[in-house]
Every structure is written in structure tokens, then in C-alpha cells.
Amino acid sequence: MNSSEKISILVVGGAGYIGSHTVNMLLRNGYQVHVADNFRESRKNIISHENVTYHEVDIRNKEG
């Protein structure tokens, strides 16, 4: 892998308390982070960073 390529990591529940701390640690270490969360107990874009992408999903939803 080229040193300029970023590794992408998916953090399920990344907008919550523990998940947001995990996301911050991954960002400090140079990862591209995708956050999957239903945002029921948190808010979208809690971390504003160019290497974070938010996906509003509920993993309990079998249809989608």
C-alpha cells in the first residue's frame, strides 16, 4: 500500500460517548473513519473532520 493511502475504518455507534473517543483516536493515527449510527442518543457531525463520513443507519433495521 502506498504511504499516502488512508486505511478506512467503520465505527458502529461512533457518535456515542465511547465511539466518539474511538473515532478521535483513529483520526489522530491517520485513518479515514466512517461512522454508522442511528443518532438516537447522539447528534450527527459531533466530530467535524475532513476524514470522517457519517452514515445514518440503524443496524437493527433488516430492510436497510
The 8 nearest C-alpha neighbors of each residue, nearest first, counted from 0:
[[1, 2, 4, 3, 5, 6, 7, 30],
 [0, 2, 3, 4, 5, 6, 29, 30],
 [1, 3, 4, 0, 5, 6, 29, 30],
 [4, 2, 1, 5, 0, 6, 29, 30],
 [5, 3, 1, 2, 6, 0, 30, 7],
 [6, 4, 30, 31, 7, 3, 29, 2],
 [5, 7, 30, 31, 8, 4, 29, 32],
 [8, 6, 31, 32, 30, 5, 9, 33],
 [7, 9, 32, 33, 31, 10, 6, 30],
 [10, 8, 33, 34, 32, 11, 7, 35],
 [11, 9, 34, 13, 12, 33, 35, 8],
 [12, 10, 35, 13, 34, 36, 9, 18],
 [13, 11, 36, 14, 18, 15, 35, 10],
 [12, 14, 18, 34, 10, 19, 11, 15],
 [15, 13, 19, 12, 18, 41, 36, 45],
 [14, 16, 18, 13, 19, 41, 17, 12],
 [15, 17, 19, 18, 20, 14, 13, 41],
 [18, 16, 20, 19, 15, 21, 13, 14],
 [17, 19, 13, 21, 15, 20, 16, 12],
 [20, 18, 22, 13, 14, 21, 16, 17],
 [19, 21, 23, 17, 22, 18, 24, 16],
 [20, 22, 18, 24, 19, 23, 25, 17],
 [21, 23, 19, 25, 20, 24, 18, 26],
 [24, 22, 26, 20, 21, 25, 19, 27],
 [23, 25, 21, 27, 22, 26, 20, 28],
 [26, 24, 28, 22, 27, 23, 30, 21],
 [25, 27, 29, 23, 28, 30, 24, 22],
 [28, 26, 24, 25, 29, 23, 30, 22],
 [29, 27, 25, 26, 30, 24, 23, 31],
 [28, 30, 26, 27, 25, 31, 5, 6],
 [29, 31, 26, 6, 25, 5, 28, 7],
 [30, 32, 7, 50, 5, 6, 8, 51],
 [33, 31, 51, 8, 7, 9, 30, 50],
 [34, 32, 9, 52, 51, 53, 8, 10],
 [33, 35, 53, 10, 13, 54, 9, 11],
 [36, 34, 11, 54, 12, 55, 56, 10],
 [35, 37, 12, 38, 55, 56, 11, 34],
 [36, 38, 57, 56, 55, 39, 35, 12],
 [39, 37, 41, 36, 42, 40, 43, 14],
 [38, 40, 37, 41, 42, 36, 57, 15],
 [41, 39, 38, 15, 42, 37, 14, 36],
 [42, 40, 38, 39, 15, 14, 43, 45],
 [41, 43, 38, 45, 44, 14, 40, 39],
 [42, 44, 45, 38, 41, 14, 53, 55],
 [43, 45, 46, 47, 42, 53, 14, 52],
 [46, 44, 43, 42, 47, 14, 19, 41],
 [47, 45, 44, 48, 19, 51, 23, 14],
 [46, 48, 44, 45, 49, 51, 50, 52],
 [49, 47, 50, 51, 46, 26, 52, 44],
 [48, 50, 51, 47, 52, 31, 32, 46],
 [49, 51, 31, 48, 32, 52, 26, 30],
 [52, 50, 32, 48, 49, 33, 31, 53],
 [51, 53, 33, 34, 32, 54, 50, 49],
 [54, 52, 34, 33, 35, 55, 51, 44],
 [55, 53, 35, 34, 56, 36, 52, 33],
 [54, 56, 37, 36, 35, 53, 38, 57],
 [57, 55, 37, 36, 54, 35, 58, 63],
 [56, 58, 37, 59, 60, 36, 55, 35],
 [59, 57, 60, 56, 61, 37, 63, 36],
 [58, 60, 57, 61, 56, 63, 62, 37],
 [59, 61, 58, 57, 62, 63, 56, 37],
 [62, 60, 63, 59, 58, 57, 56, 37],
 [63, 61, 60, 59, 58, 57, 56, 55],
 [62, 61, 60, 56, 57, 58, 59, 55]]
